[in-house]
Amino acid sequence: MSNANRDQYQDDILEIQSPSFTIEQVKDIASNLYGLTGNLSPLVSERDQNFRISTEAGVQFVIKIANSAEDPAIIDMQLKALEHIALVDPKLPVPEVLFSRSGLAVEQIQAKNGAYHSLRILSYISGAQPKDDPTDHALHHPMGACLARLALALRGFFHPKANYELLWDLKHTSKLRQYLPHITDPNHHELSATFWIASIGTYSR
């Protein structure tokens, strides 16, 4: 992907409106494409649309509807990475891909405005916020051990999109400055600019 196309993609993925399927629409989609029924609850997402579905048997899944601007190759990379981890370290707690009735890991669904969205369903991994300080030293060892296993499991993984540019990655912090003018609230703008400058200094050390 050229620099111009990469910049356009970053703009599109941040500016194009997130999917806006209703709960009833998603229930119908999950039932028709996956044979999955249950109670749905929305999950927060900055640019996609996510739901948690709980079946009558008590099994839970995450339904992810991607932004129409999302690169399908990036979704493919994410799913292939999960499949690779499951083969290398089956006991590592990562989501599992649920295939549709058609045997597909990703289905295409169309919104009322005509836009197509990639839909995938993953197993839900339950968890809880730490009751005390999340930086508690007791968490350092298990978190480090889990991250180390994840790194080892991905060591032999390759995909053309594995090194795609993610703006939340600290090494790309310098590119975020161009988005500061979009923050019109003076206080928020100043706060964002302060953290941008601080992060540049932190990463450059």
C-alpha positions as CSV (number, residue, x, y, z in Angstrom):
1,M,0.0,0.0,0.0
2,S,1.4,3.4,-1.0
3,N,1.8,6.2,1.5
4,A,-1.1,8.1,-0.2
5,N,-3.4,5.1,-0.1
6,R,-2.4,4.3,3.5
7,D,-3.1,7.9,4.6
8,Q,-6.5,7.8,2.8
9,Y,-7.3,4.5,4.5
10,Q,-6.5,5.9,7.9
11,D,-8.7,8.9,7.2
12,D,-11.6,6.8,6.0
13,I,-11.5,4.3,8.9
14,L,-11.7,7.2,11.3
15,E,-14.2,9.4,9.5
16,I,-16.7,7.0,7.9
17,Q,-19.7,6.4,10.1
18,S,-19.8,3.2,12.1
19,P,-22.3,0.5,11.2
20,S,-25.7,1.1,12.7
21,F,-27.6,-2.3,12.6
22,T,-30.4,-2.7,15.1
23,I,-30.4,-5.5,17.7
24,E,-33.3,-7.1,15.8
25,Q,-31.4,-7.0,12.5
26,V,-28.3,-8.5,14.1
27,K,-30.4,-11.2,15.8
28,D,-31.8,-12.2,12.3
29,I,-28.3,-12.2,10.8
30,A,-26.9,-14.4,13.5
31,S,-29.8,-16.8,13.2
32,N,-29.8,-17.0,9.4
33,L,-26.1,-17.1,8.8
34,Y,-24.9,-19.0,11.9
35,G,-27.9,-20.7,13.4
36,L,-27.2,-18.7,16.6
37,T,-29.9,-17.4,18.8
38,G,-29.9,-15.7,22.2
39,N,-29.9,-12.4,24.1
40,L,-27.9,-9.6,22.5
41,S,-26.2,-6.7,24.3
42,P,-24.2,-3.9,22.6
43,L,-20.5,-3.5,23.3
44,V,-18.6,-0.2,22.9
45,S,-16.5,0.3,19.8
46,E,-14.9,3.4,18.3
47,R,-15.4,2.6,14.6
48,D,-17.1,-0.8,14.3
49,Q,-20.3,-2.3,15.8
50,N,-20.0,-5.1,18.4
51,F,-22.5,-7.2,20.3
52,R,-22.3,-10.0,22.9
53,I,-24.8,-12.8,22.4
54,S,-25.7,-15.2,25.1
55,T,-27.4,-18.4,24.0
56,E,-29.9,-20.4,26.0
57,A,-27.2,-22.9,26.8
58,G,-25.2,-20.2,28.5
59,V,-22.5,-20.0,25.7
60,Q,-21.4,-16.5,24.8
61,F,-20.0,-15.0,21.6
62,V,-18.9,-11.6,20.3
63,I,-20.5,-10.5,17.0
64,K,-18.2,-8.0,15.2
65,I,-19.5,-5.9,12.3
66,A,-16.6,-4.0,10.7
67,N,-16.6,-0.5,9.4
68,S,-17.3,-0.5,5.7
69,A,-13.9,1.2,5.2
70,E,-12.0,-1.7,6.9
71,D,-9.5,-3.5,4.8
72,P,-10.7,-7.1,4.4
73,A,-7.0,-8.3,4.4
74,I,-6.5,-6.9,7.9
75,I,-9.6,-8.9,9.1
76,D,-8.2,-12.0,7.4
77,M,-4.8,-11.4,9.1
78,Q,-6.5,-11.1,12.6
79,L,-8.4,-14.3,12.1
80,K,-5.5,-16.2,10.7
81,A,-3.4,-15.1,13.7
82,L,-6.0,-16.6,16.1
83,E,-6.1,-19.8,14.2
84,H,-2.3,-20.0,14.3
85,I,-2.2,-19.4,18.1
86,A,-4.8,-22.1,18.6
87,L,-2.6,-24.6,16.8
88,V,0.7,-23.6,18.5
89,D,-0.6,-23.1,22.1
90,P,-4.2,-24.4,22.4
91,K,-4.4,-23.5,26.1
92,L,-3.6,-19.9,25.6
93,P,-6.9,-17.9,26.3
94,V,-7.7,-16.3,23.0
95,P,-11.0,-16.1,21.1
96,E,-12.0,-18.9,18.7
97,V,-13.4,-18.2,15.3
98,L,-17.0,-19.4,14.8
99,F,-17.6,-20.4,11.2
100,S,-21.0,-19.7,9.5
101,R,-23.4,-22.2,8.1
102,S,-21.6,-21.7,4.7
103,G,-18.3,-22.6,6.3
104,L,-17.0,-19.0,6.2
105,A,-14.9,-17.2,8.8
106,V,-16.2,-13.8,7.5
107,E,-19.6,-13.1,6.0
108,Q,-20.7,-10.0,4.1
109,I,-23.8,-8.2,5.1
110,Q,-25.5,-5.2,3.5
111,A,-26.8,-2.1,5.4
112,K,-29.9,-0.1,4.4
113,N,-27.6,2.5,2.8
114,G,-26.2,-0.1,0.5
115,A,-22.8,-0.4,2.2
116,Y,-21.3,-3.8,2.7
117,H,-19.8,-4.8,6.1
118,S,-17.6,-7.8,7.1
119,L,-19.1,-9.8,9.9
120,R,-17.4,-12.3,12.1
121,I,-18.2,-14.1,15.3
122,L,-15.7,-15.1,18.0
123,S,-16.0,-16.9,21.3
124,Y,-16.4,-14.6,24.2
125,I,-13.8,-14.6,27.0
126,S,-15.2,-13.4,30.2
127,G,-13.2,-11.2,32.6
128,A,-13.4,-8.6,35.3
129,Q,-11.9,-5.3,36.1
130,P,-9.3,-5.5,38.8
131,K,-10.9,-4.5,42.1
132,D,-7.8,-2.7,43.3
133,D,-5.1,-0.7,41.6
134,P,-4.7,-2.2,38.1
135,T,-1.0,-1.6,38.3
136,D,-0.8,-3.9,41.4
137,H,2.5,-5.8,41.3
138,A,0.6,-9.1,41.8
139,L,-0.7,-8.7,38.2
140,H,2.7,-8.1,36.7
141,H,3.9,-11.8,36.6
142,P,0.7,-13.4,35.2
143,M,0.3,-10.6,32.6
144,G,4.0,-10.9,31.6
145,A,3.7,-14.7,31.4
146,C,0.6,-14.5,29.2
147,L,2.2,-11.9,26.9
148,A,5.3,-14.0,26.6
149,R,3.3,-17.1,25.6
150,L,1.4,-14.9,23.0
151,A,4.7,-13.7,21.5
152,L,6.1,-17.2,21.3
153,A,2.9,-18.5,19.7
154,L,3.0,-15.8,17.0
155,R,6.7,-16.3,16.4
156,G,6.2,-18.4,13.3
157,F,3.2,-16.5,12.0
158,F,3.4,-14.6,8.7
159,H,0.8,-12.6,6.8
160,P,1.2,-9.8,4.3
161,K,-0.8,-7.4,6.5
162,A,0.9,-8.4,9.8
163,N,2.8,-5.1,9.9
164,Y,-0.1,-2.9,8.9
165,E,0.0,0.6,10.3
166,L,-2.1,1.1,13.5
167,L,-2.3,4.7,14.7
168,W,-2.6,3.5,18.3
169,D,0.9,2.0,18.0
170,L,3.3,4.3,19.8
171,K,5.8,4.2,16.9
172,H,3.2,6.0,14.8
173,T,2.5,8.7,17.4
174,S,4.1,11.4,15.3
175,K,1.4,11.0,12.6
176,L,-1.4,11.8,15.0
177,R,-0.6,15.5,15.0
178,Q,-2.5,16.0,11.8
179,Y,-5.7,15.0,13.6
180,L,-5.4,17.5,16.4
181,P,-7.3,20.3,14.4
182,H,-10.4,18.0,14.5
183,I,-10.6,18.5,18.3
184,T,-12.5,21.7,18.5
185,D,-12.9,21.9,22.3
186,P,-10.0,24.1,23.5
187,N,-9.4,22.2,26.8
188,H,-9.5,18.8,25.0
189,H,-7.3,20.1,22.3
190,E,-4.7,21.3,24.8
191,L,-4.8,18.1,26.7
192,S,-4.4,16.0,23.6
193,A,-1.6,18.1,22.4
194,T,0.2,17.8,25.8
195,F,-0.1,14.0,25.7
196,W,1.0,13.9,22.1
197,I,4.2,15.8,22.9
198,A,4.8,13.6,26.0
199,S,4.4,10.4,24.0
200,I,6.8,11.6,21.4
201,G,9.4,12.2,24.0
202,T,8.7,8.8,25.7
203,Y,9.0,6.8,22.6
204,S,12.1,8.6,21.3
205,R,14.1,7.7,24.4
